[in-house]
């Protein structure tokens, strides 16, 4: 931290100590308009951040920390294409894929536009039934083979927005290297009517190439060794030659750029499965929603800037309230993959231990992200959220207008969302619990015995994010909100949100282990592997 940033953080620590004796319920009693005052409407999202232990002086201190850390300047650096990924020597221009102003400022508008047209043409050719397989059959199934950022973002969007009865081409995803995944998938497909899209920036990702090679072998076994594989293979990659060598026709290869990180890439050609499942027009609406959030992030003053405010709030919980994690609970079944997508986005971006200059961070960085859909979670981990010993922030995500005809279901769903948020806020004292037990006819002895177990401490923070409707534009805005919030927190922590070296060592060691597992004969594992691995190698090779 700079001296100015350190001074701002020290002041914030004083406010944290001052507020420690207050309660959320007390803040609402003292300010009846608190909920409406601390709720924003941006790009089709309504966000209520009133349920956090911050009064106006506390918020002002948070904003001062953000000013000292240079959040507004950081947003401008992203927009202008500055090098904000220093370990890889790159800008981070995922917003250029959806925000024309940003794209033009960085001389990539023409490439973005041309590639977008090619993506739309491939998607619409498949959806219109004009793409034929090697035997002349109309393509009915499209399988995206990728992992990490080449899988999870598009998969989450397709699950959220697609309806099986509205898909002219069924879209599937294959990521896991476990052979059971491809075995289960292929069992339901017709090789003559299936296209595989191999999504890998380097076209060298081990899991992806293994799955792709097995898929190609499946096609050749079914259609014949001389079958035209170009009719069944598409690629999204920066390495065109490797894709061509694999058997993909060059006209079926869409480019990727090194200025788009994998987990930020669903807006790029990686989003081809989205366009195939939803149509090119819906994909454009997704981009437009994200662009609206970009414009807000790039232009709104810090105190009115939703990604900055939420980023500061997350850092407040991580660094001043001792929260090692936060839970994401979408009360929308079709958003079931959102917690997993956000887990990758946040933890891969901010799970860092060193600053931009390589020095150890002086404070904790990114938290653990977890969660799952409500109301299912109420019958699982909500016990821990309400009565556990580690108060944890919760982000409730809902949809105001349902896209289905079951209105009674939707009323119950939203009532549960608001009820759980209220219970976390207010809780219920032991005295109140005892009174309710007595009123329900329990004996005085039973009431005294049960009350401690049925008491809720409350004073537990939560945020409510409500989409007006679950459509492509609103979802695009939501995902972009989270992307920018993650970047904001990396600026506060002075770390790099756009590299990800953490998995590399394990992947390197896995190659060595694989050699031992596949070697013929009884290798002397003791002499070549450390003692923690040798017994496993020996046991697995028996």
N, C-alpha and C positions, 0 to 999 in steps of 0.2 A: 504494500500500500504506500501511496505518497503521504507526505505529512498532512496535507489537506484532507485526504481520504481518511487517514487514521484519526484525525481530530473529529471528523463528522461521525465516524463509527463510535468513538468514545462517548460522544454526546448521546448517540442512540442507545448505548449501553446504560446510560443514566436513566433514560426514559423507560427502558425495559425494567430496571429495578423499581422505578416509581410506579409502574403499572402492575407490578407483580401482586400488589395487595388489592387490586380492583377486580371486578368480575364483569363478564360480558353482560349479564342481566342488569347490573348496575349502570353500565354505559347506555343501555337501551332505556332504562328508567330516567336517566338524566337527559336524554335526547330523544324525545318521541319521534322525531323525523329522521333518526339515524339511518334506518333501512333505505328510505328513498334518497337520502343525501349520499349514501355510499353505494349507489347502484348506477351503472352506466349502460347505455344502449349504443352498441357499435356494430355496424356491418351485419345486422340481423341477429346479433347476440345480445342478451340481457344478462349482465353480470352483477351479482350482489356480493360485495366483499365487506359487508357490515359486521359479520360474525367473527371478528378477529379482535384481540385485546389491544386495540390501538385507539386512543382518542386523537383529537385534531393535532395536539402538540406532538404526539408520537408520529403521526403521519408526516407532519412537517419535518421532523428529524429524519424520517426515512427519505423524503424527497431531497433533503440536504445531502444525505449520503450519496444518493443517485447523481446529484449535480456534481459533487466532488469527484465521483468516479467517471464522470463524462459520458453519461448514458446518451444524451442527445447527439453528441459528437460521434459516438459509436454507431448510432443508427445512420448517420450521414455517411460514415465510412463504408458501411455495408451498401448503401444505396449507390454510392459513387464508384464502387468497384475497387476500393482500396484493398491492400493485401492484409486480410484479417485472419488468415490461416498461415501464420509465419512458419510453422514447422514443415509445411509442405509447399510454401512459397506461392500461395494461391489466394484469390479473393473467394468469397462465398456468395454466388450470384443466383441462388435458387429463386429469389424474387424476380430476377430478370426473365424467368420463364412465364411469368404471369402479369408482370407490371411493365407496360411498354416504356414508361419514362426511364426506369432503371435499365432496361435492355438497351435503349438508344444511347444512354450515357456511356455504355461500356462496349459499343460497337459489336454487339451480338444480336441486335434486333433482327437482322436479315436471316442469320442462321436459325434463330429461334422460330421465326415465322415460316421459313421454308420447311424446316423439320416438322413443325406442327401440321403443315398441310400434308406432308407425307404420312404422318401418323394417322390423320383423319382419313386419308384415302385407303390405307390398309384396313382400318377399322370398319369403314363403311362397305368396303368390298366384301369383307367377311359377313357383316350383318345383312347385306342384301342378297346373300347366297350366290355371289358371282365368283367366289373362290372355290376352285375345284381341286380335289386331291388327285393323286397319280392315276387313279382308275376312273376319274371323271365324276366321282360322288361329290355332292355338296358338303362343305365343311360344316359340321354340327357342333364340334367341341374345340376349344382353344385352351391350351395348357401353358401357363407361365412357369418356367423353370428358373428360379432364382432364389437367393437367400438374403436375409438381413434387409437392407434398404431396397433391394431388388425384388422383394416379396411382400413385406409386412404392410407398407403403406398402401399399395394398390389393393391388396387383399382386404384391408380394413375398409377402404372406400367401397369396394364392390359389395362386401357384406352389408354395409350400411345402406346403400342406395339401390341395389339391384333387386328385382323380383324375378324369380325363376320363370314365371309364366310370361314375362315380358322380354326374355332374352332370346333373340333369334339364334344366337350361338351361345352355348353353355361355356362359362369361363371357370377354369380350375387353377389351383396353385399347387406347385410341388417345390418344397424347400428342403425338408429334412433328408439327410443322407441315409437314414434308416430304410433298408430295403422294403420294409413293410409299407412305407408310405407310397412308393411307386407301385408296389404290387397291388395294393388296394385300389389305387387310382386307375391303373390300366385295365383292371378287371371290368370296369364299366364303360370302356371306350371302344369305338370302332376304328381301327387303324386307318382305314380308307377315308374316314371322315374327320380326322383329327389333325390339327396344326399345333406344333410345339414352338413356343417362343423362348429362346435361351437368352436370359438377361444377366449380363455380367460385364462390368466396365472393362476389365482386362481380358475377358474370355479365358480366364485362367483360374477362376475360383473353383477349388477342388470339389466341393459338394455339388456345385451346379454342373460342372463338366461330367462328373460321375453319373448324375441323374440323366443328363442330356445324352450321354453315350448309351445308357441303357434304353432310353426312349428311342433313339435311332435304331438300335439293334432290334427292338420290338417291331418297329415299322418295316425294316428290311426282312425280318423273318416272316412277317405277315404278307407283305406286298411283293416280295421278291428282291433279290440282290441288285437287279437292274432298275428298280423303281426310281422314279424321279423324286429325290428327297427335297428338291427345291419347292415342291408343291406342299410340303408338310413341315417346313422349318422356316422360322423367322428369328431374327436376332436383334437385340438391343445391346450395343457394345461400342467401346472406343477403339477396339482392335479389330478392324474390318478384315484384315488378312487371316487372322486366326479363325474368324467366323466362316470365311470363304473356304478355308482349308477343311473345316468341319463338315461342309456340305451345304451351307446356306448361300442362296443366290445373293449377289451383291445388292440387287434392287430390293431385297427383303431385309436389309440390314439398316436399322435406324441408329444414328450416332448418339453417343453420350459425351459429356464434356467434363474435364477435370475440375472445373469451377463449380460443380454441383456435387456435394457430398452424398453418399449413398442414402443416408436416412432422411435427406432433404429432397429426394429425387422423384417422388411420385408425380410431381408437376411436369416432369420431363418425358422423354420417350419411354421411361420406365412405366409411365401411366398408360401404355398401350392397352393392357388388360381392362383398364377402366373404360377407355373409349370403346372397346369391343363389347363390354357388358352393358354400357349405358348409352352409347352413341357419342359421336364427336361433339354434338351440341351440349350434351350434359357435361362432358369433360371441360368444355369452354366455360360453362357456368361455374364449375369447381374452381377453375383458375380465376374467374372474375371475383368470386367471393374472397379468395386469398388476396387478390390485388386490392380489394377494398380495405382489408386489414393492413396490408402493406402501406397504403397511402396514409392511413391513420397513424401507424407506427412511425413513419418517416416525417410526419408533419405536425402531429399534436404536441403541445407543450408537455413537459415531463409529468406535471401533476395531473394532467388530463389524459395521459397516454396509457391506455389499458394494458398493453404488454409490459410497459415499464412498471406500472403500479403493481401488477401481479408478480413480476419478477422480484421487485423489492419485497413484496409480502412473503414470497417463498424464501428469500434470503433471511428475512426477519425470523421466520420459524426455524430455519436451519442453524443460524449463527447466534441468535439471541434467545430462543425459546427451547433449544435442545432437542428439536424434532429431527430424528434421523431418517424419517420417511414421510410420505404422504400417500393417502389412498384416493384413487379415482374411481368414482361409482356412477356410471351412466345409467339413469333410469330410462333406458331405451334399449330394448333387446338387440336391435340391429347395430348398435354401437358397441357390441360386445368385445370387439378387438381393439377398441380405442385405448384401454389401459395398457395393452401389450405394445401398441404402436408408440405410445407416450413413454413407456418404459425404455424402449430402445432409443428414442429421440433424446430423452433427458439423461439417462444413465450413460449412454455411449458418448454424449456430448460433454457432460459435466462431471463424469466420474474420473476426475483428475486429481493428482497429488502434487503437481508442480505448477508454478506460474509460467507466464509467457517467456520469462528469461531462464527457465529451468530450475529456479530456486524452489525449495519446498514451500507450499502454501502455508501462510500463517494461521489459516482458519479452515474449518471443514468446508468441503465443496458439495457437489451434487448429492441429494438424498436418494434413498431407495424409493422407487415408484412401484406401487402395487394396487390391486383392486379387482373389480369385477362388477357385473351388472346387478342393479337392484331390481326386484326385491329379493333375488336369490341370496345376495350377500347378507341380508338381514337375518337369515337363518344359518349363517356361517360365522363370518368374522366381525359382525357388528357387536357381538358380546364383548370382544376385545376393545373395540372402539369406544364403547360406552362405559365399561367398567374396568378395563385393563389399567395397568399402572404406568403406561407410557402414552400420555395424551398425544394424539396424532391428527394433523390437519386432514380434512376430507374435502374433496371437490365433487359436489353433486352436479351431474349434467342431465338436463331434462329437455323435453320438446313440448312446446305449448300446444300446437295443433297436430293431432295424430294423423297419420297417413293410412289409417285403417278405420273400419266402421264400428269398432267395439268401444263406444264412448264410456260405458260403465267401467271397463277395464282401465281406460286411460285416467278417469277420475281417481280411481283407487291408486294407480301408479303415482300420480302427482301428489296425492294426499300423503302417501308414504314418504316420498322425497322430502316434502316440507315438514312432515311430522318428525322424521329422523333428524333433520337439521335443527329443529326446535328442541328436541330432546338433548342433543349434544350441547346446545347453547345453555338451556336453563337447568337441566338435570332435575333431580327431586331429592330434597333433604331427608334425613332419617326421620325427623319429626313429621314431615308431610307423609312419608310412607307409612308410619305407624298410624296416623289418623285415617288414612285411606283403608288400611287393613281393618281397623276397628269399625269403620263405617260399612265395610263389606261383611261384618258379622264375625270377624275373628276375635278370639279371646285376647285379653290384655297380655297374657303370657305368650301366645302365638305372635302377636304383633311385635312385642319386644324381641322375640327370637328371630323373626323373619326380616324385620326392618333393615338391619345392616346389609343383608344379601340383596335387597330390592331397592337399595338407595343408589341414585345416579349422581356422581359429582358435578356433572355439567361443566360449564366454563371451557368447553372444548371447541376449537375453531373449525369453521367450514366456510366454503365458498359455494355459491349456487350460480351455475351457468345454464341459461335457458335459451335454446334455439327456438325461433318462431315456428319453424317447421324443419323436418329432417329432409332437406333437399340439397342439391349439389352446391348451390351458392353458400348456404349457411354452413355446411360442413367444411367447405374451403376456408371460410373465415375462421372457423374454430381451429382447424389444424394450423393455419398460419399464426393465429394468436399464440398457440403453444410453441411454435418454432421461435418466434420473436422473444417470448418469455425466457426460453432456454438461453438464447444469446445474451439477453440482458443480465442474467445471473452469471454467465461466464465473464462478462465485463466487470461486474461487482467483485468477482473472485480473482480477476486478472488471469484467467486461464483460457485455453483454446477450445472452443466448442466445436471445432470442425475437423479435428484429427481423431484417430482412434487406434492407438498402438496396443491397447491392452490385451487383445486376443492373439497377437502375433506370436508371442513366445510359445503359448500352448499349441498353436498350429504347427510351429516348427518342430517342437518335440514330438508331436503326433506323427510326423513323417518318419522320424527315427523309430518310434515304437512300431509303426506299421511294418517297417522293414523286418523287425524281429518277429512280428506275428506271422508274416507270410514266408519267412525263410524256411527252406527245407532242412531237415536234420535237427539235431539238438544243439542249438547255439549256446555258447557260453555267456548267457545273459549277465551273470554276476560281474564279469570283467568289463562289460561295455555299458551297463546301465547302473544307475544308483540302486541302493538296496531297497528303496521303496517300490521300485518298479519290477525288479527281477523276479520276485515270487509270482507276481501277476502274469508276467510273460510266460513263465514256466507252466503255470496252471492253465492258461488259455491255450497253450500249444499242445497240451496232452490229447 
